[in-house]
Amino acid sequence: MSLRTPVEYEEQKVRLPADLSRNAVRRLLTDRAEYGGWELVRLRRYRDGTRDVWVRRKIIRVRPTI
């Protein structure tokens, strides 16, 4: 029998302006992933060029040791 606790995530939604290039968006998301531990959940691009980006990262809970 396993006593795993369900994984909890912290989520953020970020709106990116239309004037950001594809490379700029890639760099921004890569930096968030490398240095903040975020992973891309969803990216939605609208006709006007704006983007909504959903990212998440695991919440690590420390259990006391007794």
N, CA, C and O atoms as a GROMACS GRO file, in nm:
protein
  264
    1MET      N    1   0.084  -0.118   0.000
    1MET     CA    2   0.000   0.000   0.000
    1MET      C    3   0.089   0.125   0.000
    1MET      O    4   0.182   0.136   0.080
    2SER      N    5   0.061   0.215  -0.088
    2SER     CA    6   0.142   0.336  -0.101
    2SER      C    7   0.071   0.453  -0.032
    2SER      O    8  -0.050   0.470  -0.043
    3LEU      N    9   0.149   0.532   0.038
    3LEU     CA   10   0.093   0.649   0.107
    3LEU      C   11   0.133   0.778   0.034
    3LEU      O   12   0.177   0.874   0.097
    4ARG      N   13   0.118   0.778  -0.095
    4ARG     CA   14   0.152   0.897  -0.172
    4ARG      C   15   0.051   1.007  -0.148
    4ARG      O   16  -0.070   0.984  -0.139
    5THR      N   17   0.102   1.127  -0.139
    5THR     CA   18   0.012   1.241  -0.131
    5THR      C   19  -0.006   1.297  -0.271
    5THR      O   20   0.088   1.292  -0.351
    6PRO      N   21  -0.122   1.348  -0.302
    6PRO     CA   22  -0.142   1.404  -0.436
    6PRO      C   23  -0.049   1.524  -0.460
    6PRO      O   24  -0.018   1.600  -0.368
    7VAL      N   25  -0.006   1.538  -0.584
    7VAL     CA   26   0.083   1.648  -0.619
    7VAL      C   27   0.003   1.776  -0.627
    7VAL      O   28  -0.103   1.781  -0.689
    8GLU      N   29   0.054   1.880  -0.563
    8GLU     CA   30  -0.011   2.011  -0.567
    8GLU      C   31   0.072   2.103  -0.654
    8GLU      O   32   0.195   2.097  -0.654
    9TYR      N   33   0.003   2.189  -0.729
    9TYR     CA   34   0.070   2.282  -0.819
    9TYR      C   35   0.032   2.426  -0.788
    9TYR      O   36  -0.081   2.456  -0.747
   10GLU      N   37   0.128   2.512  -0.808
   10GLU     CA   38   0.103   2.656  -0.807
   10GLU      C   39   0.089   2.694  -0.954
   10GLU      O   40   0.171   2.654  -1.037
   11GLU      N   41  -0.013   2.771  -0.987
   11GLU     CA   42  -0.038   2.805  -1.127
   11GLU      C   43  -0.039   2.955  -1.146
   11GLU      O   44  -0.077   3.031  -1.057
   12GLN      N   45   0.004   2.997  -1.264
   12GLN     CA   46   0.001   3.138  -1.302
   12GLN      C   47  -0.048   3.151  -1.445
   12GLN      O   48  -0.020   3.066  -1.530
   13LYS      N   49  -0.122   3.258  -1.469
   13LYS     CA   50  -0.161   3.291  -1.605
   13LYS      C   51  -0.094   3.424  -1.639
   13LYS      O   52  -0.104   3.521  -1.563
   14VAL      N   53  -0.028   3.428  -1.751
   14VAL     CA   54   0.046   3.546  -1.792
   14VAL      C   55  -0.005   3.590  -1.928
   14VAL      O   56  -0.018   3.508  -2.019
   15ARG      N   57  -0.033   3.719  -1.944
   15ARG     CA   58  -0.072   3.772  -2.075
   15ARG      C   59   0.048   3.843  -2.135
   15ARG      O   60   0.106   3.932  -2.073
   16LEU      N   61   0.085   3.802  -2.256
   16LEU     CA   62   0.200   3.859  -2.325
   16LEU      C   63   0.151   3.949  -2.438
   16LEU      O   64   0.059   3.912  -2.511
   17PRO      N   65   0.211   4.067  -2.453
   17PRO     CA   66   0.167   4.161  -2.556
   17PRO      C   67   0.200   4.112  -2.697
   17PRO      O   68   0.285   4.025  -2.716
   18ALA      N   69   0.132   4.170  -2.794
   18ALA     CA   70   0.148   4.129  -2.934
   18ALA      C   71   0.283   4.166  -2.992
   18ALA      O   72   0.328   4.105  -3.089
   19ASP      N   73   0.350   4.266  -2.935
   19ASP     CA   74   0.476   4.312  -2.994
   19ASP      C   75   0.596   4.225  -2.958
   19ASP      O   76   0.706   4.253  -3.004
   20LEU      N   77   0.578   4.121  -2.877
   20LEU     CA   78   0.687   4.029  -2.846
   20LEU      C   79   0.704   3.930  -2.961
   20LEU      O   80   0.607   3.871  -3.008
   21SER      N   81   0.827   3.912  -3.004
   21SER     CA   82   0.853   3.816  -3.111
   21SER      C   83   0.844   3.673  -3.058
   21SER      O   84   0.844   3.650  -2.937
   22ARG      N   85   0.838   3.580  -3.149
   22ARG     CA   86   0.834   3.440  -3.111
   22ARG      C   87   0.960   3.401  -3.031
   22ARG      O   88   0.951   3.327  -2.934
   23ASN      N   89   1.076   3.452  -3.073
   23ASN     CA   90   1.201   3.424  -3.002
   23ASN      C   91   1.200   3.483  -2.861
   23ASN      O   92   1.250   3.421  -2.767
   24ALA      N   93   1.144   3.602  -2.846
   24ALA     CA   94   1.138   3.665  -2.714
   24ALA      C   95   1.049   3.583  -2.620
   24ALA      O   96   1.081   3.566  -2.503
   25VAL      N   97   0.938   3.534  -2.671
   25VAL     CA   98   0.847   3.452  -2.590
   25VAL      C   99   0.918   3.322  -2.551
   25VAL      O  100   0.909   3.278  -2.437
   26ARG      N  101   0.988   3.261  -2.645
   26ARG     CA  102   1.062   3.138  -2.618
   26ARG      C  103   1.166   3.159  -2.510
   26ARG      O  104   1.180   3.077  -2.418
   27ARG      N  105   1.241   3.269  -2.519
   27ARG     CA  106   1.343   3.299  -2.417
   27ARG      C  107   1.280   3.321  -2.281
   27ARG      O  108   1.329   3.271  -2.180
   28LEU      N  109   1.171   3.395  -2.278
   28LEU     CA  110   1.103   3.423  -2.152
   28LEU      C  111   1.054   3.294  -2.085
   28LEU      O  112   1.073   3.275  -1.965
   29LEU      N  113   0.992   3.206  -2.163
   29LEU     CA  114   0.941   3.081  -2.108
   29LEU      C  115   1.055   2.986  -2.069
   29LEU      O  116   1.043   2.913  -1.970
   30THR      N  117   1.163   2.987  -2.145
   30THR     CA  118   1.279   2.904  -2.112
   30THR      C  119   1.341   2.950  -1.981
   30THR      O  120   1.376   2.867  -1.897
   31ASP      N  121   1.354   3.080  -1.962
   31ASP     CA  122   1.409   3.133  -1.836
   31ASP      C  123   1.321   3.097  -1.718
   31ASP      O  124   1.371   3.060  -1.612
   32ARG      N  125   1.190   3.108  -1.735
   32ARG     CA  126   1.098   3.071  -1.626
   32ARG      C  127   1.113   2.924  -1.590
   32ARG      O  128   1.108   2.887  -1.473
   33ALA      N  129   1.130   2.841  -1.692
   33ALA     CA  130   1.143   2.697  -1.667
   33ALA      C  131   1.275   2.665  -1.599
   33ALA      O  132   1.278   2.589  -1.502
   34GLU      N  133   1.384   2.724  -1.648
   34GLU     CA  134   1.516   2.692  -1.592
   34GLU      C  135   1.537   2.746  -1.452
   34GLU      O  136   1.586   2.675  -1.365
   35TYR      N  137   1.500   2.871  -1.431
   35TYR     CA  138   1.534   2.936  -1.304
   35TYR      C  139   1.419   2.937  -1.204
   35TYR      O  140   1.443   2.955  -1.084
   36GLY      N  141   1.296   2.919  -1.249
   36GLY     CA  142   1.184   2.923  -1.157
   36GLY      C  143   1.116   2.790  -1.136
   36GLY      O  144   1.033   2.776  -1.047
   37GLY      N  145   1.152   2.690  -1.218
   37GLY     CA  146   1.091   2.559  -1.205
   37GLY      C  147   0.952   2.550  -1.265
   37GLY      O  148   0.878   2.457  -1.232
   38TRP      N  149   0.914   2.643  -1.351
   38TRP     CA  150   0.781   2.645  -1.410
   38TRP      C  151   0.778   2.555  -1.533
   38TRP      O  152   0.878   2.540  -1.602
   39GLU      N  153   0.662   2.496  -1.559
   39GLU     CA  154   0.642   2.419  -1.682
   39GLU      C  155   0.519   2.474  -1.754
   39GLU      O  156   0.422   2.517  -1.691
   40LEU      N  157   0.526   2.470  -1.884
   40LEU     CA  158   0.418   2.523  -1.968
   40LEU      C  159   0.300   2.427  -1.966
   40LEU      O  160   0.315   2.307  -1.989
   41VAL      N  161   0.182   2.481  -1.937
   41VAL     CA  162   0.061   2.401  -1.938
   41VAL      C  163  -0.015   2.427  -2.068
   41VAL      O  164  -0.059   2.334  -2.135
   42ARG      N  165  -0.028   2.556  -2.102
   42ARG     CA  166  -0.106   2.593  -2.220
   42ARG      C  167  -0.060   2.728  -2.270
   42ARG      O  168  -0.026   2.817  -2.192
   43LEU      N  169  -0.060   2.744  -2.401
   43LEU     CA  170  -0.034   2.874  -2.462
   43LEU      C  171  -0.142   2.897  -2.565
   43LEU      O  172  -0.169   2.812  -2.650
   44ARG      N  173  -0.204   3.014  -2.557
   44ARG     CA  174  -0.310   3.047  -2.652
   44ARG      C  175  -0.278   3.180  -2.717
   44ARG      O  176  -0.252   3.279  -2.648
   45ARG      N  177  -0.278   3.183  -2.849
   45ARG     CA  178  -0.250   3.305  -2.923
   45ARG      C  179  -0.378   3.354  -2.989
   45ARG      O  180  -0.451   3.276  -3.051
   46TYR      N  181  -0.404   3.482  -2.974
   46TYR     CA  182  -0.526   3.542  -3.027
   46TYR      C  183  -0.498   3.611  -3.160
   46TYR      O  184  -0.383   3.633  -3.197
   47ARG      N  185  -0.602   3.644  -3.230
   47ARG     CA  186  -0.589   3.707  -3.362
   47ARG      C  187  -0.515   3.840  -3.358
   47ARG      O  188  -0.447   3.876  -3.453
   48ASP      N  189  -0.528   3.912  -3.247
   48ASP     CA  190  -0.460   4.042  -3.237
   48ASP      C  191  -0.312   4.027  -3.201
   48ASP      O  192  -0.240   4.126  -3.191
   49GLY      N  193  -0.265   3.901  -3.182
   49GLY     CA  194  -0.125   3.877  -3.155
   49GLY      C  195  -0.090   3.859  -3.008
   49GLY      O  196   0.020   3.815  -2.976
   50THR      N  197  -0.182   3.892  -2.918
   50THR     CA  198  -0.155   3.872  -2.775
   50THR      C  199  -0.158   3.722  -2.745
   50THR      O  200  -0.220   3.644  -2.816
   51ARG      N  201  -0.090   3.686  -2.638
   51ARG     CA  202  -0.084   3.545  -2.598
   51ARG      C  203  -0.121   3.533  -2.450
   51ARG      O  204  -0.081   3.617  -2.368
   52ASP      N  205  -0.195   3.430  -2.417
   52ASP     CA  206  -0.217   3.392  -2.279
   52ASP      C  207  -0.136   3.266  -2.256
   52ASP      O  208  -0.144   3.170  -2.333
   53VAL      N  209  -0.058   3.266  -2.149
   53VAL     CA  210   0.028   3.153  -2.116
   53VAL      C  211  -0.007   3.106  -1.976
   53VAL      O  212  -0.012   3.186  -1.882
   54TRP      N  213  -0.032   2.976  -1.962
   54TRP     CA  214  -0.055   2.916  -1.832
   54TRP      C  215   0.067   2.832  -1.798
   54TRP      O  216   0.108   2.746  -1.877
   55VAL      N  217   0.126   2.856  -1.681
   55VAL     CA  218   0.242   2.780  -1.635
   55VAL      C  219   0.213   2.729  -1.494
   55VAL      O  220   0.130   2.784  -1.422
   56ARG      N  221   0.283   2.623  -1.456
   56ARG     CA  222   0.265   2.567  -1.322
   56ARG      C  223   0.398   2.512  -1.272
   56ARG      O  224   0.489   2.484  -1.350
   57ARG      N  225   0.406   2.498  -1.139
   57ARG     CA  226   0.520   2.431  -1.077
   57ARG      C  227   0.471   2.359  -0.953
   57ARG      O  228   0.372   2.398  -0.891
   58LYS      N  229   0.543   2.254  -0.918
   58LYS     CA  230   0.504   2.173  -0.803
   58LYS      C  231   0.526   2.250  -0.674
   58LYS      O  232   0.623   2.324  -0.660
   59ILE      N  233   0.435   2.230  -0.580
   59ILE     CA  234   0.451   2.282  -0.446
   59ILE      C  235   0.510   2.169  -0.364
   59ILE      O  236   0.450   2.062  -0.351
   60ILE      N  237   0.627   2.192  -0.310
   60ILE     CA  238   0.694   2.089  -0.232
   60ILE      C  239   0.671   2.116  -0.084
   60ILE      O  240   0.715   2.218  -0.031
   61ARG      N  241   0.603   2.025  -0.020
   61ARG     CA  242   0.575   2.036   0.123
   61ARG      C  243   0.679   1.955   0.200
   61ARG      O  244   0.709   1.841   0.163
   62VAL      N  245   0.733   2.011   0.303
   62VAL     CA  246   0.831   1.942   0.387
   62VAL      C  247   0.759   1.880   0.505
   62VAL      O  248   0.692   1.950   0.581
   63ARG      N  249   0.774   1.750   0.519
   63ARG     CA  250   0.713   1.683   0.634
   63ARG      C  251   0.811   1.680   0.749
   63ARG      O  252   0.929   1.655   0.729
   64PRO      N  253   0.764   1.706   0.869
   64PRO     CA  254   0.853   1.700   0.985
   64PRO      C  255   0.900   1.557   1.010
   64PRO      O  256   0.823   1.462   0.994
   65THR      N  257   1.024   1.545   1.048
   65THR     CA  258   1.078   1.413   1.082
   65THR      C  259   1.078   1.398   1.234
   65THR      O  260   1.130   1.483   1.307
   66ILE      N  261   1.020   1.290   1.279
   66ILE     CA  262   1.009   1.268   1.423
   66ILE      C  263   1.081   1.141   1.460
   66ILE      O  264   1.084   1.103   1.576
   0.00000   0.00000   0.00000
